[in-house]
Structure formats: C-alpha cells, structure tokens
C-alpha cells in the first residue's frame, strides 16, 4: 500500500543545490471544487468543514489505496502524483463516484463537486510542490472539465485505454493557456452504459437536425406551389387523376403491410428495453426487461436463456449448490494480505452455481428493487455493481422468495472455491489453459467476460470461482487476517468503507484466480469488472 507523503516537510530556507532538483515521470491529478467561491459566500464555516471532511475521509484514503502521493491541498482543491496512470485514473473515478453518493440527498446548489484533470508528464519535485508542463497541462485540463467529471490527456489515454474498463469520449485537440501544442482531451465515462448513451445523444441530435432540414425543404415546396397561378396549379393537380385508370394499384400491398406490422425492426428491438411482441423469434441478445412489466417478478417474454423457465410468470432463482460444512486452512503465504494462514470451520450452506447473470439482475431492476437496468447478453455475469448494489439484489431475492439469500462470507467463498483442495489453484499448482477466464488463462480469455459456465466446474460443481468477474462478499476489507473469525462467519464491524472482493476478473492475470486471492474496494462505488454471487443459509 502507498503512503500519503506530504511534501510540506523539509527546510524551505535552504534551496536545493544547482542541478540536483529531482525530476520524474508521473501521472498527475489536479482536482478543484466547482463554484467554491459561491459555496463559501453562502456558508463559509460549513463549507470549510465539509471540504476538510471530504479530504480526510475520501480524497486522502483514495490516494493511499491507489498507491499515490498527496503533494498538497489548495483550499479548494488538491494535487497528487502517481507512478501508475491506471491507478491515477482509478483513484479519480473512485473520488467522483463517492461524491455522487454524498451529494445525492443535498440540494443542487449545496453540492460539493470536483472537476478533475489527469495528465502524464515530466515534473520537478520539490519539498512542498511539483512543477513543470506536466502539472500545467493537468491544471488546464481540470479547468475545462465539467463538475463531477474526469478529463484526461491523450498521453494518459494511450497508457490506460486497454487497462481500465470504462468508456472514453474524445473531445478533440484543445488549445490550452501557456502550452504551445494543442492537447488531446478525453472524458472518462466510468458507467458501462455511458458510451452508448453519449452516442445516442449524438444520433438524436443528428436526427433532430435532419428533421429540421426536411421541414424547411417541405415549407419551401409548399410556398412554391401556393405561389403559382391558380390555373397552373389546377392543371398540375388534375394531371395525376387519370393515372389510376391506366395502371390500377395492386391489391396484395395492404396484406403485405399487415403481415409485417407485428415484427419489430432489429434496430428498434436492440435499442428499446420493452419486451418484443413476438416471443417466437428470440433475439440472440435480448434487451433488459422493461420497468413497466405487469408483474415485478415476471421475466420478459423476449429474453432468451439457455434453459427456459417452465413458467413465464415465475421468478428464476439462481441455481444453487449445497456445500457440506468442514474445516480448511484459509489464506496463503503468496501475498501479505492473505496471511496468516489460519484454520476455519464452515457450517453447511448453499452458494450460487454461477455468478448472478444479467437476466437475473434485470428481474430485480424490473421490480424497481435494483438501481439500474443492465445491458448485455442474458447469460453473461452482471458487472459494474457496487457492494451496496449486490446487497440490494440479495435483499430483494430474499423478500421475493421468502428464503434467506445473502452474500457469502469471505471464508465460505474461499472454502467453496477450493472445492476441497489446498493447491495453488483448485486444479493443481500450475496454471492450465481453459480452466478460468483471465487475460493469460488461455484461448477462452477475451476482452469481455464469457457467459457463465464457460469453464470447467471445480470439484464442488461451481463455475467461475476464479476469473470471470470480481465477486463481492459480505466482509469488510482488512489488510490481513490477523484477528479473523475462525467459524466461517463474515468479518464485519469497524471501518466498513471498503468491502472484500474475491475471484479476480477477465481483465486480471492468473495470479488473481487463485482461491486465496483477495482484494478490497470502496463499498458504494461501481466498477466495470465487479459482480457477485449469492449464498443461502439452511
């Protein structure tokens, strides 16, 4: 883990020797509060307290978690540097998405919103500040960013475009103050749906402009016709009346139109969340159920699935595997966060055979119990969910089925993932191709998570307990197992601003698919590789 090293410490009276100023290549984050002067004018003391709390509870810990260094705070902003452009952008996303939650209950004019700019450049590091064009460009990018947004330079984009799973909207080359060459700027779109929505807005704008153009043309034609002498207009109007006698219209046309009417256009079916009216022709990737479905628990008739439900009105519960209780050695010596190895006894429970799918999630969204409607294939794992989202789904499933659905504890997850083994992977100590979904796990690895069940099950019959999607569990995040419970229960209490993720994702390498691998992430922040599976108490 990184430490916050504040460069304010040091002897400011002694300038560094000539030629010895340290330089380094760094990813620079510059953040600034939008409308800070207005907020201070309205409530000086309250605004100051709120800003300091955000710095203490959100900005500083986020920089630490992403291995960065806080250079300084500036009253209404901050500057931080990172060795990794990936971590700099991830940190920026975490800060902005956490602020969305903090601002949700506040009036718009009382919200503290940051503009964030990120750049990669050579900087001069001094005891209490950093200098150079790299910082200047980050500052200028921050200055053109919209409140609540993260803007990055082209230099950052080239480093992260295949490493951070989110969307990017090119804003073109921008001329910024005191910088000779134009800077290419991108807007970061952390929401997986954002790229499509941005494109949709552009397409709607083009359609609107096209409609206006056609209206102008039609108005011109109408004006021209009305301006003609009445006799000439009557001649033009009378000429077509003889045409039907010489060439009568064919009769089958209305019947053809009638037969085509019930079939929706493929482009409309793909863009609309409403169920298709013709369930006999399932689409290969069905849209999410509409929130206006007649029954909260009824799946959409147009949604395809490898195993159709016998009843179109019954809730499709996740398929569960019963796990017998037992004892095992939890953790490993491969990473400090997995120590100490300790004995745990787990009681019998059931756990999802697969991670929760897009289809299963969208039934909760249709019932308005989950926060968003997911896109993607029905049998793909749900992604871009926070720990809070996962809890909402488990709670809705428990209410709807009257069963004790929940998230598994970290100990239950690892016990199930090991499948009764104690090797590095459940299949042995060496990586084998085709056993898990990660970026170096073999031919089946891809740029998107494979559908659930694409890889072999472990000895307990569970799929995707390593790779595929990162999976939330119940426990609060702690950096080691020191003091962890030995009865298999979730480790809660204390600071729960972050929760535990297991499994690793399709974007990670094979180190992450080990059953003992663990990580933590912010509780209320969605990230595009994060999913989950549910557990069930007896």
QUISUL-V125168 format. One line per field, one symbol per residue. ss: DSSP state (2 for helix, 1 for strand, 0 for the rest). psi: psi as a letter, one per 20 degrees, with the letter a starting at -180 (. if undefined). burial: + if it has 16 or more other C-alpha atoms within 10 Angstrom, else -. A space follows every 10 residues. Layout:
BEGIN
ss=???
psi=???
burial=???
END
This chain:
BEGIN
ss=0000000000 0000000000 0111111111 1110022222 2202222222 2222222222 2222200111 1110001111 1100222222 2222222222 2220000222 0001111111 1111110011 1022222222 2222000001 1112222222 0000001111 1111000000 0011111110 0002222222 2222222222 2222222222 2222222002 2222222222 2222220000 0022222222 2000022222 2000000000 0000000000 0000000000 0000000000 0000000001 1110011111 0000022200 0111110011 1100001222 2222220000 0000000001 1000002222 2222222222 2000111002 2222222200 0000100100 0000001000 0000000000 1000000000 0000001001 1111110000 0000000000 0000000111 1100000002 2220000111 1100000001 11011100
psi=qrqooojhqr oiioqqqpij ppqqpqpppp qqpqkggggh hhnggggggg ghgggghggg hhgghkkrpo gqqkfjarpq qqhphghggg gggggghhhg ghihjqqhii popqppqpqp rpqpprhjrq rrhgggghgh ghhiqqpjqp qqrhggghhi hjhpnrqpop japppqpjpg qqppqqppnh phihghhghh ggghgggghg ggghggghhg gghgghiqqh ghghghhhgi highghnqpq highhghhhi gioqqhhghh ipiqqqinii mqqhnqrqqq ikqhphjpqq hipqqhnqqh piiqpnqqpq pppqrrqrop arjhqhijqq pqpppprqrq qphrqprggg gihghhjkiq iqpqrrqhjq qqrlqrhggh hggggggggh ikrlqrqqrh ggghghhhkj rjrgrhiaiq ppqjirnrik jahiqaiqpq qqjirqqrhj jpqkloaeqq pqrhqqpqir jojqqjjjrq narbokiqrp prhrriirai hijqhiqqrq qpgjpqqijp brrrrpq.
burial=---+--+--- ---------- -----+++++ ++++++--+- ------+--- +--++--+++ ++++++++++ +++--+++++ ++++++++++ ++++++++++ ---------- ++++++++++ ++++++---+ --++++++++ +++-+-++++ +++++++--+ ---+++++-+ -----+---- --++++++++ ++-++----- ---------- ---------- ---------- ---------- ---------- ---------- --------++ --++++---- ----++++++ +-+--+++++ ++++------ ----++-+-+ +++----+++ ++----++++ ++-++++-++ ++++++++++ +++++++-++ +-++++++++ ++++++++++ +++++++--- ----++++++ +++++++++- ++-++++--- +--+++++++ ++-+++-+++ +++++-++-+ ++++++++++ ++++++++-+ +--+++-+++ ++-----+++ ++++++++-+ ++++++++++ ++++++++++ ++++++--
END
